[in-house]
Amino acid sequence: MRPYIYNIDKVKKESEKGLFNVVSLFAGCGGSSTGYRLAGGRVLAINEFIPNAYQCYEKNYTDTHIFKGDIRELRGETILNALNLKKGELDILDGSPPCSSFSMAGKREKNWGKVKKYSRADNIFQSTDDLFYEFARILNELQPKVFVAENVKGLMMGNASSILGDSQFSLFGDEQDTIYHTLVNCGYNVRYKVLNAKDYLVPQNRERLIFIGVRNDIDANISFPIGNNFQITLKEALSELDINEDDKSDCYISKTTNAYELLLKMKSGESASKYHPKGHYFSLIRLDFDKIVGTLQASHGTTNGCSHIHPEEHRKLTIKELKRIMSFPDDYKLVGKFSQQWERLGRAVPPLFMKAIAEHIYKTILIDL
């Protein structure tokens, strides 16, 4: 299967259709924004607080208004005034509130409510547990026709599920402060579902919890896009991609580390834990050209970080290869060090994933409004 390979000019051309408009919160370097544009949407403005992230965004989308800084300081009225919109006129409010506290990778409950290192590459500390509620605050202040929110699958699991909530109110009303009911109380019919990016032309096994909400005054049934019955392998994803030695310069793990000794033993598709006496280094994986790639994590961009190893070479993947795995345009501009560029991609929503969601929302909801 040939992958969907494209460039930034393709993105901008599709966006000129202007089928709907979007404001994106927690926009990062522009993954979800690129998806909305590919689906024919116009991204009017974004919010992002990490300088390296919004600098990447500025390099690619010079016409988008950027609200730089902590969302806690941003007000819906400020957004409406800047865009000359009235409350209720925006088509889609998008957001991917940082979700490390709810991720299955890490300490989860032990970190809830704590200020901790949010970004290794940028050395930024922040408490992230309340950010979904900040998204809901902006939602309530803007009252868009539709909202889309993305988070990790871990929000549905273990103790985190009590924070998420669901459509069944308890007898004692103790779910009023859950994420679900907070969104509902903003005046929306809300559904959520776990989708996997691999089913939408992204060559990566990346499960994410997707929320779709439709304002109560709009008569529409909420559904989710049906995925493909095929997947893009690593070999297909990297087809015709030119990688030179300069691209590889930051991808080598130091030969003095245990990780390097282990990767020398690893065969295609194997984890280093197979060769460690205590089963450590399970995140150090030599990829298989004939399979899709496991979830790209933001924290694995350091030189010696355990992560995706090339199927045949003793190195991590290059930024060019990562852009293909995340379904970004080949010529998408990233700034900063290798670890910062890796983190930007690892935190992003794969554009083709959001393209599928946005196209579905337009065809099933917005097209008739």
Secondary structure, 3 states (H helix, E strand, C coil): CCCCCCCHHHHHHHHCCCCEEEEEECCCCCHHHHHHHHCCEEEEEEEECCHHHHHHHHHHCCCCEEEECCHHHCCHHHHHHHHCCCCCCCCEEEECCCCHHHCCCCCHHHHCCCCEEEECCCCEEECCCCHHHHHHHHHHHHCCCEEEEEEEHHHHCHHHHHHHCCCCCCCCCCCCCCHHHHHHCCCEEEEEEEEEHHHHCCCECCEEEEEEEEECCCCCCCCCCCCCCCCCCHHHHCCCCCCCHHHHCCCCCCCCCHHHHHHCCCCCCCEHHHCCCCCCCCCCEECCCCCCECCCCHHHHCCCCCCEECCCCCCECCHHHHHHHCCCCCCCCCCCCHHHHHHHHHHCCCHHHHHHHHHHHHHHCHHHC
